[in-house]
């Protein structure tokens, strides 16, 4: 065997592994929470700090939890999708979770760009996001009538993701 054979085989194997890695979607990070109960929380609402929101209030309903922030550039990209969804006969409610933000900044953002949410919960310190495994915003969770997470979208919801993935799942969960 030639002294170049082993390094050439190792290089070829490494190249093959890297080539496969480049074909993967970096946003397709599987969530360990899918098909598990959504973590419970009880936090103030963004619009009225005297009122709280807990996922228990949505028991028996299929709903979406959209994690967003005023400082999030990708949230601005996604926001028109939620605004268009809110103008339709929306299949399920969308609850916003204003994540690691300043209350006034979140409120101003909704005034400026529109408010597609049934309500927004306020996660000032990010503890709710930590329990949901949020590592970047926006993230969206589809939660079924039993309170289980059935789908997680990491990154902006696009019209295609809404039409081809989320709405068919909602229809299946909410006949």
N, C-alpha and C positions, 0 to 999 in steps of 0.2 A: 504494500500500500504506500502510496506516495505521501510525503509529509504535508501536502496541501489538501488532501482528501477530507480529513476530519474537520479542519477549520471551514472548508467549503460546505460540508454537510451542516455544520452548526450555523453558519451564516444563512444558508438556504432555509433552515427550520425557523430561525429568528425572523427572517423576511416574511415567511408564510404566516407566522403568528401576528406580526405587525399588519400585514395586508388584511387579514380577517378583522382585526381590531378597527381598522379604518372604515370598514363597511358597517359597523354598528352605529346605532343612533345614540349619541351621548345623553340625550334626554330620556331615553328609555331605561330609567333606573327602576327596577322592580321595588315596590313598596312592601315591606313585611306586614303592613296594616291591611292590605286588600284582603277581603273576606274575613276580617276580624272586626269586633265591635269598635266603633269610633270612640276615641278617648272622650271622656266626659270633661266638661269645664263649666264654669259659671263666672262670666266676666261682664263688666258694664257694657251697655250699648254705646256706640260712638256718638249718636245724636243726643242721648239723654243718659248721663252717667248715673242717674238715680234708678234707672231700669237696667236689669241684668238680662243676659241671654244664656241659655243652656241648651245643648242638643236634645235634652229630654223634652223640650217644648215641641220638637218635631217628631215625636214618637208616632208611629203609624203613617208617616208621610215619607215619600221619596223626596230628597232635596239635595241641593248642591251647596257646598261650602267653598267659597272662592277667597283665597288668601291673597291680599293685596296691600300696597303701601303707596303713599304719595311720592316717596323718593324712588320708586321702582320704575325704571324706563320701560321694561317689558310689560308692566301693568298698563301703561299708557297705550301700548300697541294692542293689547288684548281688550281694552275697555270698550271700543266700538262694537265688538262681538256681543258683549253683555248688554250694551244699550239696545242693540237690534233685537236680542232675545227678549228683553223686557217689554219691547213694543209689540211683540207677538202675543198670542194667547199662550203664554209660557206654560209648558207642561208641568214644571215643578218650580217651587220657589228657590231663589238664589240668596243665600245668606253670605254677606261679606264678613271677612275677618281682617280688620285693619291691624297689620302686623308691625310691631316695633316702630311705631310712628308717634308723632305728636298729634294729640287730638285736634288741635286747630288746623294743622296741615292736612289731616285726613278730611275734615269737614270742608275746608276750602277746595280741595281737590274734587270732591263730589259736587260742589256747587259749580265749579268751573267746567267739569267734563260730563256731568250728569250722574244720577244715582240710579243704577239698575237693580239695587238690592232691596229685598223685602225689609231687611234691616242689616246694619253692620255692627258686629261685636268689636270690642276694642281690646286688643292684646298688646298693651303698652310695653310690657317687659319681655314678650316673646315666649312665655311659658306654654301657652296653648300650642303655638307653632312647634315648640320642641317636642311636645307630646304627640303631635301629628307627624313628626319627622320632617318638618319643613327645613330645607337647607337653602332655599332661594325662592323668591317670589317672582311671578305669581305661581301658585299651585292651586289645583281644584280637585275636590273630592266629591264623588257621587255616593250618597248614603241612602241605604234602602229603608223600608218601613220598619225593619227590626233594629235599625241603628247600626248596621254593618257597612263598612266602606266597601263598595263594589268596584270602584275605579278611581285611579289617581292620575291626574295630568300634571306633569312637571313642566313648567314653562307656560307660555301663553296659549290659551284656547284660541284656535283659529276657526274660521267658518267651516273648514273641512273637518277638523276634529269634532266640532259641535255636531255637524250633520251626519258624519259617517260613523262616529263612535259614541258620543254622549247621548244624542237623542234616541238612537236605537236601543241603547242600554236602558234609558228611562222608560221607553215603551215596553220593554220586556219586564221591567220591575214594577211598572204601574199600569197594568192592562185596563 
